[in-house]
Amino acid sequence: MASTFDGVEHSRCVQTRISSPTDAAAAFMSAGSRDITLVTVPSGAMLCCQFVSIPSGFFVLGQRWHKNIGAVDPGFKMCWPFYYRVSHVVTRATITYSAPSRQVPCADNVMVDINLSLTFSIGPSFEDAEAFVYTLGCTRFDEFLAAEVEEGIRGLVYSVTHDRVNDLREEFAQSMLASLSGKFRPFGVQIKNVKVTETRLPRNLAKSLEDTTTGRTRISEVAKRHENTIRVLQDEASQELEQVVRTNARKKQDLLAQCTRYEIEHKEIIDEMVGQARVQEMEAKSKMDVLKQAQGNLEVATAEGQKEAEEIVRKMQIATQKRKVEIDMRVKTVTLESEGVVALGASGRSLVKAMAGVALILGGLDAVAALALPMCLPHLFTSSSAVAQALFATAPYMAVTLTVHSLASMFEGVLFATGDAKFLGCVYPINCVLVTLACAADRKSVV
């Protein structure tokens, strides 16, 4: 494997020592065209208490007593003890790695030159940077990556012949990207892209292939001209054949038009004769239809008269039936009303007596409550002795009123049940006048 390919050198990943963490950016930028600085290692502390500036934009890893403590936050550290130090500064940038290979044998033992370019980065987390630094390291990563790329290039190129090398760029890039990603991801490295930038065959073979391609192109052009000539001849023959077909079709169309015209004339003559025969037939039928129409009019008149008579009879029957139903319903209604009055007269007495007894009992209970509460427990209603005395004075009236109230309510229900609402209409106004006069008299006596 040569180290250059048309001026492109094989990349090498290195680790660089720097004096302070702030020099990491310059170290990452100042690497040569071949060397790629991935990790910088600052020098150790010279004083017991130091001032340290931690740069941002990188993976900065620290140690305490030379033991890894993980990420160190960027910023200015004042009075940093000597047992703390920045152990590694790892770049976050995306790295382009060139891996040219020369004299790679194909399946047919033809040596080809291939230039491969891949891009990778370390991260994206601090855990990935720690895995890269402490499990693989920059030197072993460079050796591992160079060996894997070289093995992948030679293995794939050896599986095909020289005429298919240029066709495998995309297939080779995808297969190698998947392979390298699986191998380097546990060490915190992301392989982002793999590209075959150039492939080159030996000069003599390339000249032979170029001549072969030129010859094939000429053969293809001759074949195209030959096909064009054949196509022109075929088009001319097709045009002549189409002209003959059109001429014959026109003659055939003329003959068919003459046959159609003869058929139309023949049909017109037949239609005329048939029409005359139909006219004569229609005249004979019209004479017969006159006779049939007279007979039909007589039958229609007879049928209409019979229909009108049946309609009159049907209407009279419907009206009679309707009148009969109405009378039956009225008779049933009157019968039911009379039966209800009789039933009430026969069985209502015992019910009225029982209801009167219950009403008197309820009225007595109401009267006892109306007397007992104002007389015995006046403080339930008021704390005023005057109001209590007034309640005591009205207690007898309340007892008498409640005694007859339930009995009166029962009799009102009986009157409504027997349909004697007229009596209630006369009694209510008289009752209102009497109650008003009684209240007025009682008010004067109290005053």
LINHU-V483439 format. One record per residue. RES is the residue in one small letter. NEAR is the number of other C-alpha atoms within 8 Angstrom. D_CENTER is the distance of its C-alpha to the mean C-alpha in Angstrom with 1 decimal. Layout:
res: [RES	RES]
near: [NEAR	NEAR]
d_center: [D_CENTER	D_CENTER]
//
This chain:
res: [m	a	s	t	f	d	g	v	e	h	s	r	c	v	q	t	r	i	s	s	p	t	d	a	a	a	a	f	m	s	a	g	s	r	d	i	t	l	v	t	v	p	s	g	a	m	l	c	c	q	f	v	s	i	p	s	g	f	f	v	l	g	q	r	w	h	k	n	i	g	a	v	d	p	g	f	k	m	c	w	p	f	y	y	r	v	s	h	v	v	t	r	a	t	i	t	y	s	a	p	s	r	q	v	p	c	a	d	n	v	m	v	d	i	n	l	s	l	t	f	s	i	g	p	s	f	e	d	a	e	a	f	v	y	t	l	g	c	t	r	f	d	e	f	l	a	a	e	v	e	e	g	i	r	g	l	v	y	s	v	t	h	d	r	v	n	d	l	r	e	e	f	a	q	s	m	l	a	s	l	s	g	k	f	r	p	f	g	v	q	i	k	n	v	k	v	t	e	t	r	l	p	r	n	l	a	k	s	l	e	d	t	t	t	g	r	t	r	i	s	e	v	a	k	r	h	e	n	t	i	r	v	l	q	d	e	a	s	q	e	l	e	q	v	v	r	t	n	a	r	k	k	q	d	l	l	a	q	c	t	r	y	e	i	e	h	k	e	i	i	d	e	m	v	g	q	a	r	v	q	e	m	e	a	k	s	k	m	d	v	l	k	q	a	q	g	n	l	e	v	a	t	a	e	g	q	k	e	a	e	e	i	v	r	k	m	q	i	a	t	q	k	r	k	v	e	i	d	m	r	v	k	t	v	t	l	e	s	e	g	v	v	a	l	g	a	s	g	r	s	l	v	k	a	m	a	g	v	a	l	i	l	g	g	l	d	a	v	a	a	l	a	l	p	m	c	l	p	h	l	f	t	s	s	s	a	v	a	q	a	l	f	a	t	a	p	y	m	a	v	t	l	t	v	h	s	l	a	s	m	f	e	g	v	l	f	a	t	g	d	a	k	f	l	g	c	v	y	p	i	n	c	v	l	v	t	l	a	c	a	a	d	r	k	s	v	v]
near: [5	7	8	9	12	4	5	8	12	10	11	8	12	12	11	9	8	12	7	8	13	8	9	11	7	7	12	11	6	6	10	6	7	9	10	12	12	11	12	14	13	13	8	5	8	6	6	7	8	12	9	8	10	13	10	6	6	9	11	14	14	14	14	10	6	8	6	8	8	9	9	9	6	8	8	8	9	7	7	10	8	11	8	11	11	13	10	12	15	12	11	11	6	8	7	8	9	12	13	15	15	11	8	13	12	14	11	8	6	12	11	14	13	13	13	13	12	12	12	13	12	15	12	7	6	10	8	13	14	12	12	14	10	7	8	10	9	13	9	8	10	11	8	8	8	9	8	9	9	10	8	9	9	10	8	9	13	11	8	11	12	11	5	8	11	7	6	8	10	9	7	10	12	9	8	10	12	8	8	10	11	8	7	11	10	8	10	14	14	11	14	9	9	13	10	13	8	7	11	7	11	9	6	6	8	9	8	8	8	8	8	8	8	8	8	8	8	8	8	8	8	8	8	8	8	8	8	8	8	8	8	8	8	8	8	8	8	8	8	8	8	8	8	8	8	8	8	8	8	8	8	8	8	8	8	8	8	8	8	8	8	8	8	8	8	8	8	8	8	8	8	8	8	8	8	8	8	8	8	8	8	8	8	8	8	8	8	8	8	8	8	8	8	8	8	8	8	8	8	8	8	8	8	8	8	8	8	8	8	8	8	8	8	8	8	8	8	8	8	8	8	8	8	8	8	8	8	8	8	8	8	8	8	8	8	8	8	8	8	8	9	8	9	9	8	7	8	9	8	7	8	9	8	8	9	10	8	8	11	12	8	10	14	10	8	11	14	9	9	13	12	9	9	12	10	6	8	12	7	6	5	9	9	6	7	6	9	13	8	8	11	9	7	8	12	9	7	11	14	9	9	13	14	10	9	12	12	8	8	11	8	9	8	9	11	9	7	8	6	9	8	6	7	10	8	8	8	8	8	8	8	8	8	8	8	8	8	8	8	8	8	8	8	7	6	5	4]
d_center: [59.3	60.5	59.3	58.8	57.1	58.1	58.6	55.4	56.5	54.8	52.9	54.0	52.1	54.6	54.9	57.0	59.1	59.1	61.1	58.3	54.5	54.5	56.0	52.9	51.4	54.7	55.0	51.5	52.3	55.9	55.5	57.1	55.5	55.8	55.3	51.9	52.1	49.3	50.9	53.6	55.9	57.6	61.1	62.0	63.1	66.7	67.0	66.4	64.2	62.4	60.1	57.1	54.4	51.1	49.3	45.5	43.4	44.7	44.3	47.4	48.6	51.3	53.9	56.0	59.3	57.9	55.0	51.5	49.6	46.5	45.2	47.4	45.9	47.1	49.7	53.4	54.9	58.1	60.7	58.8	60.9	62.4	60.7	57.3	56.7	54.0	54.1	51.8	49.8	47.1	45.6	41.9	42.3	41.0	44.1	45.0	47.2	49.5	50.9	53.2	54.8	57.8	59.5	56.6	57.6	55.4	55.6	58.5	60.3	59.7	59.4	56.6	55.7	52.1	50.7	47.5	45.7	43.0	41.3	40.6	40.3	41.1	38.4	36.0	37.1	40.6	40.5	40.2	43.2	45.2	44.5	45.7	48.9	49.9	48.9	49.4	51.3	51.6	54.6	53.2	49.8	51.7	53.6	50.6	48.5	51.5	52.2	48.6	48.3	51.7	51.0	47.6	49.2	52.2	50.3	48.0	50.7	53.0	50.5	50.7	53.5	54.4	52.9	49.4	49.5	48.0	45.1	44.1	43.2	39.4	39.5	42.1	40.1	36.9	38.9	41.0	38.1	36.5	40.0	41.1	37.8	38.2	41.8	41.8	38.6	40.3	42.9	40.5	40.6	37.5	38.3	36.1	37.6	40.4	42.0	45.1	46.7	49.7	51.5	55.1	57.4	61.2	62.9	64.9	61.9	59.8	62.6	62.8	59.1	59.2	62.1	60.3	57.3	59.6	61.3	58.1	57.1	60.4	60.2	56.7	58.1	61.1	58.8	56.6	59.8	61.0	57.7	57.9	61.5	60.5	57.6	60.1	62.6	59.9	58.7	62.3	62.9	59.7	60.8	64.3	62.9	60.4	63.4	65.4	62.5	62.1	65.9	66.0	62.9	64.6	67.8	65.9	64.2	67.6	69.1	66.1	66.5	70.2	69.4	66.8	69.3	71.9	69.6	68.7	72.4	73.2	70.4	71.5	75.1	73.9	71.6	74.6	76.9	74.2	73.7	77.4	77.6	74.7	76.4	79.5	77.6	75.7	79.0	80.5	77.4	77.5	81.0	79.9	76.9	79.2	81.0	77.9	76.4	79.5	79.2	75.5	76.1	78.6	76.2	73.4	75.7	76.8	73.2	72.1	75.1	74.3	70.7	71.7	74.1	71.5	69.1	71.8	72.6	68.9	68.4	71.5	70.4	67.0	68.7	71.2	68.5	66.5	69.6	70.5	67.0	67.3	70.8	69.8	66.9	69.4	71.9	69.2	68.1	71.7	72.4	69.5	70.4	74.0	73.0	70.8	73.8	76.2	73.8	73.5	77.2	77.9	75.4	74.7	77.8	77.1	73.5	74.8	77.4	74.9	72.5	75.5	76.4	72.9	72.8	76.2	75.0	71.9	74.0	76.5	73.7	72.3	75.9	76.7	73.5	74.4	77.9	77.0	74.2	76.0	79.3	78.3	75.1	75.1	73.3	70.1	69.9	71.8	73.8	76.3	79.6	80.2	76.9	77.7	81.1	79.6	77.2	80.2	82.1	79.3	78.6	81.2	79.7	76.3	77.6	79.4	76.4	73.9	76.5	76.6	73.0	71.4	74.2	73.7	69.9	70.7	73.2	70.8	68.3	71.2	72.1	68.6	68.4	71.7	70.7	73.4	71.4	74.2	76.3	73.6	73.3	77.0	77.1	74.2	75.9	79.2	77.4	75.8	79.2	80.9	78.2	78.4	82.2	82.1	79.8	81.9	85.1	83.5	82.4	86.0	87.4	85.1	86.0]
//
